[in-house]
Amino acid sequence: MKDEDDPSLFAQEVAGIKPLEKGEVYLGKKGPAVDFQARKRAAVIAQEADSNHLSHDYVQKVSPNDMLEYKRPGVQDGVFKRLRQGKYAIESRLDLHRRTVAQARELVYQFAEDCLRNDIRVAVIVHGKGDRTPDPDNQATIKSYINKWLRDLDMVMAFHSAQRHHGGLGAVYVLFKKSEKARLENWEKHQKR
């Protein structure tokens, strides 16, 4: 019996084969031409989406009845007090009720970007207390992430749990930094004095 791995067996099988006459082989796909402009636009959109640095990994949990507060160094005490008391006009509002953590992450990031772009200084984010969840380990999840995310956003100067008429412990007032345009206008206004 002849061994099946014998090299002469292979030589017998390929004995009648002739080389291809054509030196080129076209490997292109059949179908419409590629729109490179559309690919470029999609890449830019994907890159912008990736600019969201807010993490949805670990978060330090807060209680549904915890008061949220944060003030960056340099924010005057009087400004923070007025924010805490709800004395500033609310220029924009974001409601996160019935949102997943992933949805809330995208919405908060986009909302902060939009506020900065449109010179909005004070807004309210309604996150809910999170006390209606039956599982005690999952209570105040969005509230906990809001506490983390707002600290991570450079454009947020301060935030504090809202007054009862604006949502109480289920909402936060957010003070955004001035845009460069608003800062320049303010500087010019005070120079004319």
Secondary structure, DSSP 8 states (H G I E B T S, - for coil): ---TT-HHHHHHHTTT----S-S------SSS---HHHHHHHHHHHHHHHT-----S------TT---EEE-TT--HHHHHHHHTT-S---EEEE-TT--HHHHHHHHHHHHHHHHHTT--EEEEE-------SSGGGTTHHHHHHHHHHHH-TTEEEEEE--GGGTGGGEEEEEE---HHHHHHHHHHHHT-
